Amino acid sequence: MAFLFGVLIPYVALAVFFCGVVYRVVTWGRSPVPFRIPVTGGQQKSLPWIRHATLDNPSSGWGVIGRMALEVLFFRSLLRNTKMELREGPKLTYHWEKWLWLAGLTFHWSLAIVLLRHLRFFLQPVPGFVRWVTTLDGFFQIGLPVLYITDITFVLALSYLLWRRVAIPQVRYISLPTDYILPALILGVAFTGILMRYVVRVDVTSVKELILGWVTFHPTVPAGIGLIFYLHLASVNLLIAYLPFSKLTHMVGIFMTPTRNLPNDSRTQRHVNPWNPPVHVHTYEEYEDEFRDKMRQAGLPLEKES
């Protein structure tokens, strides 16, 4: 059972994850996008004396890179999101969804730092930037073992996002079962990891020996790791295997979204759909040749008199 849960299932979960992500990326990459369809939030580039929105309506590749960087790192579009409510009067009000933005940003950044901290189990020797991130995360030195700040912020942010989905009727109405299963599964991973660090201690040396065995493809299962580690590992493997089939593939799909990764340059370049069949265009010259007499009788200006 130790070999099954400690070696075989992790390899299978990683294989499912990589194959699933590659399949999704290839499927997205083969989707035709002949036109520029970016989401715009500002003035498009037009005349030189009209100021255009460089990031909200980018017209160049550098503008797209800046927009994507702000979107991926700081969730800029979510920061600008507003909630609309119809109150008595009738009166239409708008509210800034700052708590949703803050919780989403905190959750994703905490997850990124937690993953960076876990690199110390996969690399030998441990890189300096991993040690630096770990030291910074445990800067306050609260208790022994050191309490990591991201352990708290991660759980609080994800709990708020899950509570918001349950508490707000409009959000609950559009939610699917997977929208509850995924946060619950991630919380299970977090709670088992927190228990393993602060309550039920495990042999960290044996855990690192097991993980380095995965990385070097010489897996061994040291004795005495403990049941709590296998519970944590099983929840992680389940999450990894389920990722390609869930909405969490947005971590890859955001970079392949045509509404975000395309410049809005339709005023400077002509984009022709290569799948359109050839169509005969009735030019103005042909139109004038066909209706010249009638246009002359109606007094309309003509480019050619005959």
C-alpha positions in Angstrom: 0.0 0.0 0.0 2.9 2.4 0.7 4.3 1.8 -2.8 0.9 2.2 -4.3 0.1 5.6 -2.6 3.7 6.8 -2.4 5.0 5.9 -5.9 2.5 4.5 -8.4 -0.4 6.9 -7.9 1.8 10.1 -7.9 3.3 9.0 -11.3 -0.1 8.3 -12.7 -1.5 11.6 -11.5 1.4 13.5 -13.1 1.0 11.6 -16.3 -2.8 12.4 -16.4 -2.0 16.0 -15.6 0.6 16.5 -18.4 -1.3 14.6 -21.0 -4.5 16.4 -20.2 -2.9 19.9 -20.3 -1.1 19.1 -23.5 -4.4 17.9 -25.0 -6.2 21.1 -23.9 -3.5 23.4 -25.2 -3.3 21.6 -28.6 -7.1 21.8 -28.9 -7.1 25.5 -28.1 -4.2 26.1 -30.4 -6.1 24.5 -33.3 -9.1 26.7 -32.8 -9.3 29.3 -35.7 -9.1 32.9 -34.7 -8.9 34.9 -38.0 -10.1 38.2 -36.6 -9.0 40.5 -33.8 -11.6 40.1 -31.0 -9.9 41.6 -27.9 -12.0 42.9 -25.0 -11.6 46.6 -25.0 -11.9 49.0 -22.1 -10.7 52.3 -23.6 -10.1 54.4 -26.7 -8.7 52.5 -29.7 -5.7 53.9 -31.4 -6.8 56.1 -34.3 -5.8 59.7 -35.1 -2.5 61.0 -33.6 -4.2 63.8 -31.6 -6.6 61.4 -29.9 -5.2 59.7 -26.8 -5.7 56.0 -26.8 -5.7 53.5 -24.0 -2.4 51.7 -24.3 -3.2 48.9 -21.8 -7.0 48.7 -22.0 -7.0 48.8 -25.8 -3.5 47.8 -26.9 -2.6 48.2 -30.5 0.9 46.6 -30.4 2.6 43.5 -29.0 4.2 45.4 -26.2 0.8 46.7 -25.1 -0.6 43.2 -25.1 2.4 42.0 -23.0 1.8 44.8 -20.5 -1.9 44.1 -20.4 -1.3 40.3 -19.9 1.3 41.0 -17.1 -1.2 43.2 -15.2 -3.9 40.6 -15.7 -1.9 37.6 -14.6 0.0 39.2 -11.8 -2.5 41.7 -10.4 -5.9 40.7 -11.8 -6.5 44.2 -13.2 -9.8 43.5 -14.9 -11.2 42.0 -11.6 -9.9 45.1 -9.8 -12.1 47.3 -12.1 -15.1 45.0 -11.7 -18.3 46.6 -10.2 -21.5 45.1 -8.8 -24.8 46.6 -10.0 -27.9 46.6 -7.7 -31.4 48.0 -8.3 -32.7 49.6 -5.1 -35.9 51.4 -4.1 -36.7 54.5 -6.0 -35.9 52.9 -8.4 -32.2 53.7 -8.1 -29.4 51.9 -9.8 -26.2 51.7 -7.8 -22.7 50.4 -8.5 -20.3 48.9 -6.0 -16.6 48.3 -6.3 -15.9 44.5 -5.8 -12.7 45.2 -3.9 -13.1 42.3 -1.5 -13.5 39.8 -4.4 -10.3 41.2 -6.0 -8.4 41.2 -2.8 -9.4 37.6 -1.9 -8.6 36.3 -5.4 -5.2 38.1 -5.5 -4.3 36.9 -2.0 -5.3 33.3 -2.8 -3.3 33.1 -6.0 -0.2 34.8 -4.6 -0.3 32.7 -1.4 -0.6 29.5 -3.6 2.4 30.6 -5.7 4.5 31.2 -2.6 3.5 27.9 -1.1 4.5 26.1 -4.2 7.9 27.9 -4.2 8.4 26.9 -0.6 7.7 23.2 -1.5 10.6 23.3 -4.1 13.0 22.6 -1.2 11.7 19.0 -1.2 12.3 18.6 -4.9 15.7 20.1 -5.3 19.1 19.3 -3.7 20.8 21.6 -2.9 18.0 24.0 -2.2 18.3 27.2 -4.4 18.9 30.5 -2.7 15.7 32.1 -3.9 13.7 29.2 -2.3 15.4 29.8 1.0 14.8 33.6 0.7 11.1 33.1 0.0 10.8 30.7 2.9 12.6 33.1 5.3 10.4 36.0 4.2 7.2 34.0 4.5 8.1 33.1 8.1 9.5 36.5 8.9 7.4 37.1 12.1 8.8 33.9 13.8 5.6 33.1 15.6 6.1 30.0 17.7 7.9 26.9 16.8 7.8 25.6 14.2 7.8 28.9 12.4 4.3 30.0 11.3 4.1 30.8 7.7 2.0 33.8 6.8 0.8 32.2 3.5 -0.7 29.3 5.5 -3.1 31.7 7.0 -3.8 34.0 4.1 -4.3 31.0 1.7 -7.0 29.4 3.9 -8.7 32.7 4.7 -8.9 33.9 1.1 -10.1 30.5 -0.2 -12.7 30.3 2.6 -14.0 33.7 1.7 -14.3 32.8 -2.0 -16.2 29.7 -1.1 -18.4 31.5 1.4 -19.2 34.2 -1.2 -20.3 31.6 -3.7 -22.7 30.1 -1.1 -23.9 33.3 0.5 -24.7 35.5 -2.6 -27.9 34.2 -4.3 -26.8 35.5 -7.8 -23.5 33.7 -7.6 -25.1 30.6 -6.1 -27.6 30.5 -8.9 -24.9 30.3 -11.6 -22.6 27.9 -9.7 -22.1 24.3 -10.7 -21.2 21.4 -8.4 -17.6 21.5 -9.5 -17.5 25.1 -8.3 -17.9 23.7 -4.7 -15.9 20.5 -5.1 -12.7 22.2 -6.3 -12.4 24.8 -3.4 -13.3 22.0 -0.9 -10.6 19.8 -2.4 -8.0 22.6 -2.3 -9.0 23.3 1.3 -8.5 19.6 2.1 -5.0 19.8 0.7 -4.3 22.9 2.8 -5.7 21.5 6.0 -3.8 18.2 5.8 -0.6 20.1 5.1 -1.2 22.5 8.0 -1.9 19.5 10.3 1.2 17.8 9.1 3.3 20.8 9.9 1.9 22.1 13.2 0.0 19.3 14.8 1.0 15.8 13.6 4.7 16.0 12.9 6.2 13.8 10.2 9.8 12.9 9.4 10.8 15.6 6.9 14.0 13.9 6.0 12.1 10.7 4.9 9.6 12.9 3.0 12.4 14.6 1.1 14.0 11.2 0.4 10.7 10.0 -1.1 10.2 13.1 -3.3 13.8 13.1 -4.5 13.3 9.5 -5.5 10.4 10.6 -7.7 12.5 13.3 -9.3 15.4 11.0 -10.1 13.1 8.1 -11.1 14.6 5.9 -8.4 11.6 5.8 -6.1 11.9 4.4 -2.6 9.4 4.5 0.2 11.1 5.2 3.6 9.5 3.7 6.6 7.8 5.8 9.3 6.5 8.7 7.2 3.0 8.6 8.8 -0.6 8.4 7.7 -1.2 12.1 7.6 1.4 12.5 4.8 -0.3 9.9 2.7 -3.7 11.7 3.2 -2.1 14.9 2.1 -0.4 13.2 -0.8 -3.6 11.5 -1.9 -5.5 14.8 -1.9 -2.7 16.5 -3.9 -2.7 13.6 -6.5 -6.5 13.8 -6.8 -6.3 17.6 -7.4 -3.4 17.2 -9.9 -5.2 14.5 -11.9 -8.4 16.5 -12.0 -6.9 19.8 -13.0 -6.9 19.3 -16.8 -10.6 18.5 -16.7 -11.7 21.5 -14.6 -11.9 25.3 -14.8 -8.5 25.5 -13.1 -6.9 25.1 -16.6 -7.4 28.9 -16.8 -3.8 29.0 -15.5 -2.8 28.0 -19.0 -5.8 29.1 -21.0 -5.4 32.8 -20.0 -2.3 33.0 -22.2 -4.3 31.5 -25.2 -7.4 33.7 -24.9 -7.9 35.7 -28.0 -9.9 38.4 -26.1 -6.7 39.1 -24.2 -3.6 38.1 -26.2 -4.4 39.9 -29.5 -3.8 43.6 -30.2 -6.7 45.7 -31.4 -5.1 46.8 -34.7 -8.1 46.4 -37.0 -7.8 50.1 -38.0 -4.3 49.8 -39.2 -4.3 46.2 -40.7 -6.8 44.3 -42.7 -7.5 40.9 -41.3 -9.1 38.6 -43.9 -10.7 35.3 -42.9 -8.8 32.7 -44.9 -11.7 30.3 -44.7 -14.1 32.6 -46.6 -14.9 31.6 -50.1 -14.0 34.1 -52.9 -16.8 36.7 -53.4 -17.1 39.0 -56.4 -17.1 42.6 -55.1 -19.3 45.1 -56.9 -17.0 48.0 -57.1 -18.1 51.7 -57.3 -16.8 51.9 -60.9 -19.0 49.0 -61.9 -21.9 50.6 -59.9 -21.5 53.9 -61.7 -21.3 52.2 -65.1 -24.5 50.4 -64.4 -26.5 53.4 -63.2 -24.7 56.3 -64.9 -27.8 57.6 -66.8 -30.0 57.4 -63.8 -27.4 59.2 -61.6 -27.0 61.9 -64.2 -30.8 62.4 -64.3 -30.9 62.6 -60.6 -28.1 65.2 -60.5 -25.6 63.0 -58.6 -21.9 63.7 -59.1 -20.1 61.3 -61.5 -16.5 60.4 -61.6 -16.7 59.6 -65.3 -19.2 61.2 -67.7 -19.2 58.3 -70.1 
